[in-house]
Amino acid sequence: MNTLHKDIAYEISKVFLATKEELFNAFISEPILKKIWGVTSITIDARPNGQARAKLAFANENWDFAIIYKEVVPNEKLSWIVHFDRFPSKATWVTLLFKKTTNGTELIFRQENFENSQERDDNRQANEMALETLEGLVGKQ
């Protein structure tokens, strides 16, 4: 049984000195996602019901995962469901919104359906670090 935990979620808002298109494209770019997520390989089919598969080893453990894209609205919104191979009955949901600002693009990153607050907080910390890495990769001309 997969119990829903929509109330165990987090949201990160960050402004990037990049266009909406540059930022959106970063989240469907294999080379960029490899860098920001630390995966050894990734394949992406970024369309509704398309999938991404990634290989990730952390602390000598297999953390391979699959993403199933739910919404793909170019330069506006991406949403997907994440399934880690080691936890086949668990899933988290990610929604990315891209909003134009006077200084670039605001990214609103929301992830939900964690089993507990510790899992949520660990994931948030990892994604904050990934967004810091992304900041150094987009908007550079």
C-alpha positions as CSV (number, residue, x, y, z in Angstrom):
1,M,0.0,0.0,0.0
2,N,1.4,3.4,-1.0
3,T,0.1,6.0,1.5
4,L,0.1,9.6,0.2
5,H,2.0,12.2,2.2
6,K,1.4,15.4,0.2
7,D,1.8,17.4,3.4
8,I,5.4,16.2,3.8
9,A,6.8,18.4,1.0
10,Y,9.2,21.3,0.4
11,E,9.5,24.2,-2.0
12,I,12.5,26.1,-3.1
13,S,12.4,29.4,-4.9
14,K,15.5,30.7,-6.6
15,V,16.2,33.3,-9.2
16,F,18.7,32.5,-12.0
17,L,20.4,34.9,-14.3
18,A,19.1,33.0,-17.3
19,T,16.2,33.1,-19.6
20,K,13.2,30.8,-19.0
21,E,14.2,28.8,-22.1
22,E,17.8,28.3,-20.8
23,L,16.6,27.2,-17.4
24,F,13.9,24.9,-18.8
25,N,16.3,23.3,-21.2
26,A,18.8,22.7,-18.4
27,F,16.3,20.3,-16.8
28,I,15.9,18.2,-20.0
29,S,19.7,18.3,-20.8
30,E,21.5,15.0,-20.2
31,P,24.9,16.7,-19.8
32,I,23.6,19.3,-17.3
33,L,21.5,16.8,-15.3
34,K,24.6,14.5,-15.0
35,K,26.5,17.4,-13.5
36,I,23.9,18.7,-11.1
37,W,22.5,15.3,-9.9
38,G,25.8,13.5,-9.9
39,V,24.5,10.6,-12.0
40,T,26.9,8.5,-14.1
41,S,24.4,8.2,-17.0
42,I,21.0,9.4,-17.9
43,T,18.6,9.1,-20.8
44,I,15.7,11.5,-21.2
45,D,12.4,11.4,-23.1
46,A,10.9,14.7,-21.9
47,R,7.3,14.5,-23.1
48,P,4.1,13.6,-21.2
49,N,4.4,9.9,-20.1
50,G,8.0,9.9,-21.4
51,Q,10.7,8.6,-19.1
52,A,14.2,9.4,-17.9
53,R,16.5,6.7,-16.5
54,A,19.5,7.5,-14.4
55,K,22.3,5.6,-12.8
56,L,23.4,6.9,-9.4
57,A,25.8,5.4,-6.8
58,F,26.0,7.0,-3.4
59,A,27.9,5.6,-0.5
60,N,28.6,2.4,-2.5
61,E,24.9,1.8,-2.8
62,N,22.7,1.7,-5.9
63,W,20.3,4.7,-6.1
64,D,19.3,4.3,-9.8
65,F,16.0,5.9,-10.5
66,A,13.3,6.5,-13.2
67,I,11.3,9.7,-13.9
68,I,8.0,9.6,-15.6
69,Y,7.1,13.0,-17.0
70,K,3.5,14.1,-16.3
71,E,3.5,17.7,-17.7
72,V,5.9,19.3,-20.1
73,V,5.0,22.9,-21.0
74,P,8.1,24.3,-22.6
75,N,9.6,27.2,-20.7
76,E,6.7,27.2,-18.2
77,K,6.3,23.9,-16.3
78,L,7.8,20.5,-15.8
79,S,6.3,17.8,-13.5
80,W,7.4,14.3,-13.0
81,I,7.1,11.3,-10.7
82,V,10.4,9.8,-9.3
83,H,10.8,6.1,-8.6
84,F,14.0,4.7,-7.1
85,D,14.8,1.1,-8.0
86,R,15.6,0.2,-4.4
87,F,12.1,1.4,-3.3
88,P,9.7,0.2,-6.0
89,S,6.5,1.0,-4.2
90,K,7.5,4.6,-3.3
91,A,7.3,7.7,-5.4
92,T,7.8,11.4,-5.0
93,W,6.4,14.1,-7.2
94,V,8.3,17.1,-8.5
95,T,6.9,20.2,-10.1
96,L,9.1,23.0,-11.6
97,L,7.6,26.4,-12.5
98,F,9.6,28.9,-14.5
99,K,8.6,32.6,-14.1
100,K,10.2,35.6,-15.8
101,T,11.6,38.2,-13.4
102,T,13.4,41.5,-14.0
103,N,16.7,39.8,-13.2
104,G,16.2,36.5,-15.1
105,T,14.0,33.6,-14.2
106,E,12.6,32.4,-10.9
107,L,12.5,28.7,-10.5
108,I,9.9,27.3,-8.1
109,F,10.9,23.7,-7.3
110,R,8.4,21.7,-5.3
111,Q,8.8,18.0,-4.2
112,E,6.2,16.1,-2.2
113,N,5.1,12.7,-0.9
114,F,7.9,11.9,1.5
115,E,7.4,9.4,4.2
116,N,8.8,11.6,6.9
117,S,10.4,14.9,7.6
118,Q,13.9,13.5,7.7
119,E,13.6,12.1,4.2
120,R,12.2,15.4,3.1
121,D,15.0,17.5,4.7
122,D,17.7,15.3,3.3
123,N,16.2,15.5,-0.2
124,R,15.8,19.3,0.1
125,Q,19.5,19.7,1.1
126,A,20.6,17.6,-1.9
127,N,18.4,19.6,-4.3
128,E,19.6,22.9,-2.9
129,M,23.2,21.8,-3.7
130,A,22.1,20.7,-7.2
131,L,20.6,24.2,-7.8
132,E,23.8,25.9,-6.6
133,T,25.7,23.8,-9.2
134,L,23.1,24.6,-11.9
135,E,23.6,28.3,-11.1
136,G,27.1,28.0,-12.4
137,L,26.0,26.3,-15.6
138,V,23.2,28.4,-17.0
139,G,23.0,32.0,-18.2
140,K,26.7,32.1,-19.1
141,Q,27.3,33.6,-22.5
